């Protein structure tokens, strides 16, 4: 596949000449784009079984990271609530709406 040819064809389409180009030509460009995307896919090493094993590993890793993020979110929410409370107390004291305790 000639990358320069693909770029040239895309430039023609992007230059606003799409109305002048026939449908078969646009389909050819789409097919070339599809071929380029397929060629960019990583090779499947080890077959389906290895891929399923890798997927399971990634899901387990994702689960661990998700739990850690959940803990961090809960801690951040607690801290935010504390800051809001302290801000409210400071605002009340500054406005003399409440007597300091």
C-alpha positions as CSV (number, residue, x, y, z in Angstrom):
1,X,0.0,0.0,0.0
2,X,1.4,3.4,-1.0
3,X,1.1,5.8,1.9
4,X,1.8,8.8,-0.4
5,X,-1.0,7.8,-2.7
6,X,-3.4,7.5,0.3
7,X,-2.4,10.9,1.6
8,X,-2.8,12.5,-1.9
9,X,-6.3,11.0,-2.2
10,X,-7.3,12.2,1.3
11,X,-6.0,15.7,0.4
12,X,-8.3,15.7,-2.7
13,X,-11.3,14.8,-0.6
14,X,-10.4,17.2,2.2
15,X,-9.9,20.0,-0.2
16,X,-13.7,20.2,-0.7
17,X,-13.7,18.4,-3.9
18,X,-15.7,15.5,-2.5
19,X,-18.7,16.4,-4.6
20,X,-16.6,16.1,-7.8
21,X,-15.4,12.6,-6.8
22,X,-17.5,9.6,-7.6
23,X,-18.8,7.2,-5.0
24,X,-16.6,4.3,-6.2
25,X,-13.5,6.4,-5.7
26,X,-14.6,7.3,-2.1
27,X,-15.3,3.6,-1.4
28,X,-11.8,2.8,-2.6
29,X,-10.4,5.4,-0.2
30,X,-12.4,3.9,2.6
31,X,-11.2,0.4,1.7
32,X,-7.6,1.7,1.8
33,X,-8.2,3.3,5.1
34,X,-9.7,0.0,6.4
35,X,-6.7,-2.0,5.1
36,X,-4.3,0.5,6.9
37,X,-6.2,0.1,10.2
38,X,-6.1,-3.7,9.9
39,X,-2.4,-3.7,9.1
40,X,-1.9,-1.5,12.3
41,X,-3.5,-4.1,14.5
42,X,-1.1,-6.0,16.7
43,X,-0.4,-9.6,15.7
44,X,-2.2,-12.2,17.7
45,X,0.6,-14.2,19.3
46,X,-0.3,-17.4,20.9
47,X,-3.8,-17.7,19.5
48,X,-7.2,-17.3,21.1
49,X,-6.2,-19.0,24.3
50,X,-3.3,-16.6,25.0
51,X,-5.6,-13.6,24.1
52,X,-8.3,-14.8,26.6
53,X,-5.6,-15.3,29.3
54,X,-4.3,-11.7,28.7
55,X,-7.9,-10.4,28.8
56,X,-8.4,-12.1,32.2
57,X,-5.1,-10.6,33.4
58,X,-6.1,-7.1,32.3
59,X,-9.6,-7.5,33.9
60,X,-8.0,-8.5,37.2
61,X,-5.6,-5.6,37.0
62,X,-8.5,-3.3,36.2
63,X,-10.4,-4.5,39.2
64,X,-7.5,-3.9,41.5
65,X,-7.0,-0.4,40.1
66,X,-10.7,0.3,40.3
67,X,-10.8,-0.7,44.0
68,X,-7.9,1.6,44.7
69,X,-9.5,4.5,42.9
70,X,-12.7,3.9,44.8
71,X,-10.8,4.2,48.1
72,X,-9.1,7.3,46.9
73,X,-12.4,8.8,45.9
74,X,-14.0,8.0,49.2
75,X,-11.1,9.6,51.1
76,X,-11.3,12.7,48.8
77,X,-15.0,13.0,49.5
78,X,-14.4,12.8,53.3
79,X,-11.8,15.5,53.0
80,X,-14.0,17.7,50.9
81,X,-16.8,17.4,53.5
82,X,-14.3,18.4,56.2
83,X,-13.1,21.4,54.2
84,X,-16.7,22.4,53.6
85,X,-17.5,22.2,57.3
86,X,-14.4,24.2,58.2
87,X,-15.2,26.8,55.5
88,X,-18.7,27.1,56.9
89,X,-17.4,27.6,60.4
90,X,-14.9,30.2,59.2
91,X,-17.5,32.1,57.3
92,X,-19.9,32.1,60.2
93,X,-17.1,33.4,62.6
94,X,-16.1,36.1,60.1
95,X,-19.7,37.3,59.7
96,X,-20.3,37.0,63.4
97,X,-23.4,35.0,62.8
98,X,-22.3,32.5,65.5
99,X,-20.3,33.0,68.6
100,X,-17.1,31.0,68.6
101,X,-17.4,27.8,70.6
